[in-house]
Amino acid sequence: MSIDWSWIGEHQADLATLALSHLQAALSAVLFGLVISLPLAVVAHRVRALRGFLLGMSNVLFTIPSIAVFVLLLPVSGLTRTTTVIGLTIYTLVVLLRNTVEGLDSVPAKTKEAAKAMGTRPMRTLLTVELPLALPVIMAGVRIATVMAISLVSVATYIGDGGLGQLFTDGFQRNFPTPVIVGVVLTLLLALVADALLVGVQRLLTPWARTRPRTRTRKA
């Protein structure tokens, strides 16, 4: 399987446009997924009776085939980027919601009790104590959701969107492997770069997580 390097050189601008469109769709879905999952996770964490229902619903939505989701959304939002983002957002919820709940669960009870004893209100405790301590677990979910969204954007090609997925359709229809290979490589690069950037963001937001405890040396 050979690659037509001249085709790549002639379509650099188009490839950059498709890659940017691909990334915008994925990041928009993750952002909306976070906006939806954070309050739901707080409810699931504090109201145990609703935990199973909320997590179960996210799991059910995740089992729906991606093409079916886009098709079901067509009567509502049509052949638009909105359909792509809504569909991808649905798939990010199962990861983001579960990881956020697990992150909040991992906060030591003594830490929350100490904040309460100091007179800190519940909302302030959530924002200044619970969420910061849960951030490593939440960010792990964000990384997984981002990579997953980037990989799923191509499916939206079936509704006229899809970013780099359009290269797959073009290559298959013309029996021309170069666009397919380029689409795969660029999708992988987007996922790797996005994941690396999120690791950097996590390190900036959680400086205490990278601080190693000093070992004490005993005097002879």
C-alpha positions as CSV (number, residue, x, y, z in Angstrom):
1,M,0.0,0.0,0.0
2,S,1.7,3.1,-1.3
3,I,1.2,6.8,-0.3
4,D,0.9,9.5,-2.8
5,W,3.0,12.2,-1.1
6,S,2.2,14.7,-3.8
7,W,-1.5,14.5,-2.8
8,I,-0.6,15.4,0.8
9,G,1.4,18.4,-0.3
10,E,-1.4,19.6,-2.6
11,H,-4.1,19.3,0.2
12,Q,-2.3,20.7,3.2
13,A,-4.8,23.5,3.7
14,D,-7.7,21.1,3.4
15,L,-6.1,18.7,5.9
16,A,-5.5,21.5,8.4
17,T,-9.2,22.6,8.1
18,L,-10.5,19.1,8.6
19,A,-8.2,18.5,11.6
20,L,-9.3,21.7,13.2
21,S,-13.0,20.9,12.6
22,H,-12.4,17.4,14.0
23,L,-10.8,18.7,17.1
24,Q,-13.4,21.4,17.7
25,A,-16.2,18.8,17.6
26,A,-14.5,16.5,20.0
27,L,-13.5,19.2,22.5
28,S,-17.0,20.8,22.4
29,A,-18.5,17.4,23.3
30,V,-16.2,17.0,26.2
31,L,-16.9,20.5,27.5
32,F,-20.6,20.0,27.3
33,G,-20.2,16.6,28.9
34,L,-18.4,18.1,31.8
35,V,-21.0,20.8,32.3
36,I,-23.7,18.1,32.4
37,S,-21.8,15.4,34.4
38,L,-20.5,17.6,37.2
39,P,-23.8,18.5,38.8
40,L,-25.2,15.1,38.1
41,A,-22.2,13.5,39.8
42,V,-22.6,15.8,42.9
43,V,-26.2,14.6,43.1
44,A,-25.2,11.0,42.7
45,H,-22.5,11.4,45.3
46,R,-24.8,13.0,47.9
47,V,-28.1,11.3,47.2
48,R,-27.3,7.6,47.2
49,A,-30.8,6.6,46.1
50,L,-30.2,8.3,42.7
51,R,-26.6,7.0,42.2
52,G,-27.6,3.7,40.6
53,F,-30.2,5.4,38.4
54,L,-27.9,8.1,37.0
55,L,-25.0,5.8,36.4
56,G,-27.3,3.2,34.9
57,M,-28.8,5.7,32.5
58,S,-25.4,6.8,31.3
59,N,-24.5,3.2,30.7
60,V,-27.7,2.6,28.7
61,L,-27.0,5.6,26.5
62,F,-23.5,4.4,25.9
63,T,-24.7,1.1,24.6
64,I,-26.7,2.7,21.7
65,P,-24.7,2.4,18.5
66,S,-23.2,5.7,17.5
67,I,-24.7,5.7,14.0
68,A,-28.1,5.1,15.5
69,V,-27.7,8.1,17.9
70,F,-26.9,10.4,15.0
71,V,-29.8,9.1,12.9
72,L,-32.2,9.6,15.9
73,L,-31.0,13.1,16.3
74,L,-31.5,14.1,12.7
75,P,-35.2,15.0,13.0
76,V,-34.3,17.3,15.9
77,S,-31.1,19.1,14.8
78,G,-30.7,18.0,11.2
79,L,-27.5,17.6,9.2
80,T,-25.6,20.0,11.3
81,R,-22.6,20.2,13.6
82,T,-25.0,20.3,16.5
83,T,-26.1,16.7,15.8
84,T,-22.4,15.7,15.9
85,V,-21.7,17.4,19.2
86,I,-24.9,16.2,20.9
87,G,-24.2,12.6,19.9
88,L,-20.6,12.8,21.1
89,T,-21.6,14.4,24.3
90,I,-23.9,11.5,25.1
91,Y,-21.0,9.1,24.8
92,T,-18.7,11.2,27.0
93,L,-21.2,11.2,29.9
94,V,-20.6,7.6,30.9
95,V,-16.9,8.2,31.5
96,L,-17.1,11.7,32.9
97,L,-20.1,11.0,35.3
98,R,-18.6,7.8,36.7
99,N,-15.1,9.2,37.2
100,T,-16.4,12.4,38.8
101,V,-18.5,10.3,41.2
102,E,-15.5,8.1,42.0
103,G,-13.4,11.1,42.5
104,L,-15.8,12.7,45.0
105,D,-16.1,9.3,46.8
106,S,-12.3,9.2,47.2
107,V,-12.2,12.4,49.3
108,P,-11.5,11.4,52.9
109,A,-14.4,11.8,55.2
110,K,-12.2,13.4,57.8
111,T,-11.2,16.1,55.4
112,K,-14.8,17.1,54.8
113,E,-15.6,16.9,58.6
114,A,-12.7,19.2,59.2
115,A,-14.0,21.7,56.7
116,K,-17.4,21.5,58.3
117,A,-16.0,22.0,61.8
118,M,-14.3,25.2,60.6
119,G,-17.7,26.5,59.6
120,T,-17.3,26.1,55.8
121,R,-20.6,25.9,54.0
122,P,-21.4,22.8,51.9
123,M,-21.1,24.6,48.5
124,R,-17.8,26.1,49.5
125,T,-16.5,22.8,50.8
126,L,-17.5,21.2,47.4
127,L,-15.7,23.9,45.4
128,T,-12.6,24.4,47.6
129,V,-12.1,20.9,49.1
130,E,-13.9,18.1,47.4
131,L,-13.5,19.0,43.8
132,P,-9.8,19.9,44.0
133,L,-9.0,16.6,45.8
134,A,-11.1,14.7,43.3
135,L,-9.5,16.4,40.3
136,P,-6.9,13.7,39.5
137,V,-9.7,11.1,39.1
138,I,-11.9,13.6,37.2
139,M,-9.0,14.5,34.8
140,A,-8.4,10.8,34.1
141,G,-12.0,10.7,32.9
142,V,-11.6,13.8,30.9
143,R,-8.5,12.3,29.1
144,I,-10.4,9.1,28.3
145,A,-13.5,11.0,27.1
146,T,-11.4,13.3,24.9
147,V,-9.6,10.4,23.2
148,M,-12.8,8.6,22.8
149,A,-14.6,11.7,21.3
150,I,-11.7,12.3,18.9
151,S,-12.0,8.7,17.7
152,L,-15.8,8.9,17.3
153,V,-16.0,12.1,15.4
154,S,-15.3,10.2,12.1
155,V,-18.6,8.4,12.5
156,A,-20.4,11.6,11.9
157,T,-19.3,11.4,8.3
158,Y,-22.5,9.5,7.7
159,I,-24.5,12.7,8.4
160,G,-22.3,14.9,6.3
161,D,-19.9,16.0,9.1
162,G,-17.1,14.0,10.6
163,G,-13.9,16.1,10.3
164,L,-11.1,13.8,9.3
165,G,-13.6,11.0,8.7
166,Q,-14.4,12.6,5.3
167,L,-10.9,11.4,4.2
168,F,-12.0,7.8,4.9
169,T,-15.1,8.1,2.8
170,D,-13.2,9.8,0.0
171,G,-10.5,7.2,0.0
172,F,-12.9,4.2,0.1
173,Q,-15.1,5.6,-2.7
174,R,-12.2,6.2,-5.0
175,N,-10.2,3.2,-3.9
176,F,-7.4,5.6,-3.1
177,P,-5.6,4.6,0.2
178,T,-3.7,7.9,0.8
179,P,-6.6,9.9,2.3
180,V,-7.5,6.9,4.5
181,I,-3.9,6.6,5.8
182,V,-3.6,10.3,6.3
183,G,-6.9,10.4,8.2
184,V,-5.9,7.6,10.5
185,V,-2.5,9.2,11.2
186,L,-3.9,12.7,11.9
187,T,-6.6,11.3,14.2
188,L,-4.0,9.4,16.2
189,L,-1.8,12.6,16.4
190,L,-4.8,14.7,17.6
191,A,-5.5,12.1,20.3
192,L,-1.9,12.0,21.4
193,V,-1.5,15.8,21.5
194,A,-4.8,16.3,23.2
195,D,-3.9,13.7,25.9
196,A,-0.4,15.2,26.4
197,L,-1.9,18.7,26.8
198,L,-4.5,17.4,29.4
199,V,-1.7,15.8,31.3
200,G,0.0,19.2,31.5
201,V,-3.2,20.9,32.6
202,Q,-3.6,18.3,35.3
203,R,-0.1,18.9,36.6
204,L,-0.7,22.6,36.7
205,L,-4.0,22.2,38.6
206,T,-2.7,19.6,41.0
207,P,0.8,20.8,42.1
208,W,0.5,18.8,45.4
209,A,0.2,15.5,43.4
210,R,3.7,15.8,42.0
211,T,5.3,16.8,45.3
212,R,7.3,13.8,46.6
213,P,7.7,13.4,50.4
214,R,11.2,13.8,51.6
215,T,12.8,10.8,53.1
216,R,14.4,11.3,56.5
217,T,17.9,10.0,57.0
218,R,18.9,8.8,60.4
219,K,22.1,10.0,62.0
220,A,24.6,7.3,62.9
